[in-house]
């Protein structure tokens, strides 16, 4: 190399460019199949959660809040019912998530959650890094709706990973027959 190039402050930096690491084998789940699994999981959750919310007085609180002219529920009520909803989710989905890396909806749709190495993530990892952050954001008035929308729309990336997948370092793949 010429000495004048070594001393040139305007020269572009030199870098060793490496090819991106390929994602390990495992056919990515189709977007529509992931949507179907999510809808099934939501139906399962609502069948259990709605009676709890009704008999727990949540709907009455919503009506009282609206009648008083307030736009948003008090933060304590929101936090309480978000925690109850998350607890119901864990009670319903904890077992299949722990044993197979699947929710009931994913099991029905024959897809599963894996980490980027293709292994089943631990239940703690899934709950604390995949589900809890999205639920916390979703509970924030106005911001939650936008956050949930952005999280969902990220599925249109080439690697089909939503925001919660990016946070948790997971992806959703077609389940092999022995794990479905």
C-alpha distance (Angstrom), angle and dihedral (degrees) to the residues before:
residue distance angle dihedral
X1 . . .
X2 3.76 . .
X3 3.79 114.9 .
X4 3.83 90.9 -129.8
X5 3.83 89.4 61.1
X6 3.81 91.7 52.1
X7 3.77 90.9 56.2
X8 3.81 97.3 42.1
X9 3.83 107.0 116.0
X10 3.82 90.7 -164.9
X11 3.79 95.6 56.4
X12 3.80 114.4 116.0
X13 3.79 114.1 -107.3
X14 3.77 119.6 -100.2
X15 3.78 117.4 -122.2
X16 3.77 135.6 173.1
X17 3.78 102.2 -122.3
X18 3.79 113.4 -151.5
X19 3.76 126.1 -166.7
X20 3.81 114.0 -108.7
X21 3.78 113.0 -95.0
X22 3.78 110.7 -102.9
X23 3.79 117.0 -117.6
X24 3.82 109.6 -110.4
X25 3.77 119.5 -102.4
X26 3.77 118.7 -73.4
X27 3.76 125.0 111.8
X28 3.80 110.3 -107.6
X29 3.78 113.6 -120.7
X30 3.79 116.0 -107.8
X31 3.78 115.3 -103.9
X32 3.81 93.3 -122.7
X33 3.81 91.0 51.3
X34 3.81 90.1 51.5
X35 3.81 88.9 50.3
X36 3.81 91.1 50.3
X37 3.82 90.7 50.4
X38 3.80 90.8 49.2
X39 3.81 91.6 50.2
X40 3.81 90.7 50.0
X41 3.81 90.8 49.3
X42 3.80 90.4 49.6
X43 3.81 92.0 50.5
X44 3.81 90.9 49.5
X45 3.81 91.2 48.6
X46 3.81 93.9 46.8
X47 3.82 93.7 49.3
X48 3.81 88.0 60.2
X49 3.81 101.2 30.6
X50 3.82 100.5 46.9
X51 3.82 95.6 63.1
X52 3.81 89.3 46.7
X53 3.81 90.2 50.7
X54 3.80 92.0 45.7
X55 3.79 96.8 48.5
X56 3.80 90.9 37.8
X57 3.79 89.9 60.4
X58 3.80 98.4 -113.9
X59 3.79 95.0 130.6
X60 3.80 91.1 48.4
X61 3.82 88.7 51.9
X62 3.80 89.8 52.0
X63 3.81 91.1 50.3
X64 3.82 92.5 46.6
X65 3.79 90.1 48.4
X66 3.81 92.0 50.9
X67 3.81 92.1 46.0
X68 3.80 90.4 54.5
X69 3.81 90.5 54.3
X70 3.81 97.0 -114.4
X71 3.78 115.9 142.2
X72 3.80 97.9 -152.9
X73 3.77 135.7 40.1
X74 3.82 116.0 -111.1
X75 3.81 110.8 -88.1
X76 3.80 93.0 -117.1
X77 3.80 91.7 56.0
X78 3.80 91.4 47.1
X79 3.81 92.7 49.6
X80 3.81 92.5 45.9
X81 3.80 94.9 51.2
X82 3.81 92.4 41.9
X83 3.81 88.7 54.9
X84 3.80 91.6 47.1
X85 3.81 90.7 49.4
X86 3.81 91.8 49.1
X87 3.81 90.7 48.3
X88 3.81 90.5 51.8
X89 3.82 89.1 48.9
X90 3.82 90.9 52.0
X91 3.81 92.1 47.3
X92 3.81 91.6 50.1
X93 3.80 100.9 37.8
X94 3.81 103.7 24.9
X95 3.79 96.6 90.3
X96 3.82 98.5 50.9
X97 3.81 91.0 40.4
X98 3.81 90.5 52.1
X99 3.80 97.4 44.2
X100 3.81 102.5 35.6
X101 3.79 110.7 7.2
X102 3.79 88.8 -112.4
X103 3.77 137.3 112.4
X104 3.80 115.6 -140.9
X105 3.81 89.5 -99.3
X106 3.80 91.7 50.8
X107 3.80 90.3 48.0
X108 3.82 91.2 52.6
X109 3.82 89.8 47.7
X110 3.83 91.8 45.4
X111 3.79 97.0 -121.3
X112 3.80 130.6 119.5
X113 3.79 143.2 -167.7
X114 3.80 118.3 -110.0
X115 3.77 134.0 171.1
X116 3.80 119.7 -113.5
X117 3.82 89.9 -87.2
X118 3.81 91.2 55.9
X119 3.82 95.4 -106.4
X120 3.80 128.0 128.7
X121 3.82 108.8 -99.7
X122 3.79 118.5 -131.1
X123 3.79 119.1 -98.0
X124 3.80 90.6 -114.7
X125 3.79 91.3 52.9
X126 3.80 92.0 49.4
X127 3.79 94.6 47.1
X128 3.81 98.0 42.1
X129 3.80 99.9 38.1
X130 3.81 106.2 24.0
X131 3.79 107.2 33.2
X132 3.82 109.2 19.4
X133 3.84 98.5 57.0
X134 3.80 92.4 51.5
X135 3.81 91.7 46.7
X136 3.81 91.7 50.1
X137 3.81 91.9 51.0
X138 3.82 91.7 44.4
X139 3.83 90.4 57.5
X140 3.82 92.9 60.1
X141 3.82 110.2 97.7
X142 3.83 113.1 -110.4
X143 3.81 93.3 -14.1
X144 3.79 89.2 65.0
X145 3.78 93.6 59.2
X146 3.80 91.7 50.6
X147 3.80 92.5 44.1
X148 3.78 92.0 50.7
X149 3.80 91.1 48.1
X150 3.81 92.7 50.7
X151 3.82 90.7 45.8
X152 3.80 90.2 53.3
X153 3.82 97.4 42.6
X154 3.79 91.7 55.3
X155 3.82 86.4 76.7
X156 3.81 86.7 82.6
X157 3.80 90.0 71.5
X158 3.79 115.5 110.2
X159 3.82 91.7 -104.8
X160 3.85 91.6 49.5
X161 3.80 92.5 -130.8
X162 3.81 118.9 147.3
X163 3.78 122.7 -147.3
X164 3.80 91.9 -92.6
X165 3.82 89.0 53.9
X166 3.80 90.8 51.8
X167 3.82 91.8 49.0
X168 3.81 93.1 47.9
X169 3.79 98.6 37.4
X170 3.80 92.0 -121.0
X171 3.77 139.3 127.2
X172 3.79 134.2 -166.5
X173 3.79 118.5 -119.6
X174 3.78 138.3 175.8
X175 3.81 107.5 -85.3
X176 3.77 117.7 -117.8
X177 3.79 112.5 -119.9
X178 3.82 94.1 -106.4
X179 3.84 91.9 56.1
X180 3.79 99.0 39.2
